[in-house]
Amino acid sequence: MIELLQKLIRIKSISPSDMGCFDLIEDELKKLDFKCERINYQNVENLYATIGNSEKLFCYLGHTDVVPSGPEEKWSYPPFSATIEGDLLYGRGAADMKSSVAAFVEAAKDFINANKKLNFKLAILLTSNEEGTSKDGFIDKIIEKMIEDNEIIDFCLVGEPTSSEKVADCARIGRRGSLGGYLKIFGKQGHVAYPEKVINPILISGDLISILKNKVWDNGNEAFDPTSFQISNISSGTGAHNVVPGELELTFNFRFSTESTEDSLKYEFESILKDLELDYELSWDLNGNPYYTKDNFFKDIVCTSSEEITGYKPELNAKGGTSDGRFVAAMNTEIVELGPVNKSIHQIDEHVSVDELWKLKDIYEKILINLNQSL
């Protein structure tokens, strides 16, 4: 498992490129008699591997792409060297999420070698574009095709790094939706010395930002925190110190709970703009709706399996950013996300504990064992 992980990290698979990770994984899976299929869209590769022919379908969902390393000279070890120092393995993708991919491959290997009869069809679905934009269809296109073919995933384990302080102390049973927007506010350009002849979009935006900052969009619920609103970028100005600009561009994002919808947020946001009588252009970008796993069958298996290995059950929540689990949710699948500690993801010196990774592998294997016994 560690050797496979090191090989994967040494491949510079910056999103949306796999760069050969799937070749390594496919070689391992074919030894176990997995049927492997490459499903590619535009410049994005996907690997779908299956074994067994039972009606119930269990799928491990993951990705091999990583974010850029940032300044390599700031790393303690080269970001694509997969250096092990003590118990820690360093490298871009070590925690997010090549480690859980390697752990699941190892868990599947041990499970299949020990069990002649599979009471479910075992699938592994990997993409090379989880970290990038989801536009133009990748995992979502695959899920749409599976639904058309009536190949429905009953249980989905997503290997995203959900753990907080130690492996399996947290697991996700849902994720917030993500709705982005691009707003352009129009004013009137002119000389700063003649305020009566200009309309300053920067000053106009001040009232808007104050209202948006204090707006309560919803109160959340037992599973979800309240919907949050953030501004990620503001751009204006002509470059001259004595010219009032004619327009301002603002980029924003909602992370929303199941208490709000895409339509309700759009309506409330645009109502604020109209109340302020702004002259504007607005476009929206829905990156994903929220999802939540209500059924307890698979959740209980994951929690019990984790406790059998670690001695404690994970806290179940719906925190964090988006994941590809949102696409699988269209099947009404029971989805649980469980993976390594996420403290160092996307950071300089990203790393994973080797000892905890072996525990994660054991949890994954125990999930397969307990699911097999329960079906």
ABEGO torsion letter per residue (X at the ends): XAAAAAAAAABBBBOABAGGAAAAAAAAAAAAGBBBBBBBBEABBBBBBBBEABABBBBBBBBABBBBAEBAAABABBAAAGBBBEABBBEBGAAOAAAAAAAAAAAAAAAAAABABBABBBBBBBBAAAABBABGEBAAAAAAAAAAAGBBBABBBBABBABAABBGABBBABBBBBBBBBBBBBBBBEBAABAAABBBAAAAAAAAAAAAAABBABAEBAABBBBBBBBABBBBEAGBAABBBABBBBBBBBBBBAABBAAAAAAAAAAAAAAAGBBBBBBBBBAEBBBBBABAAAAAAAAAAAAAAAGBBBBBBABEBBBAAAAAAAAGBBBBBBBBBAAABGBBGBBBBAAAAAAAAAAAAAAAAAAAAAX
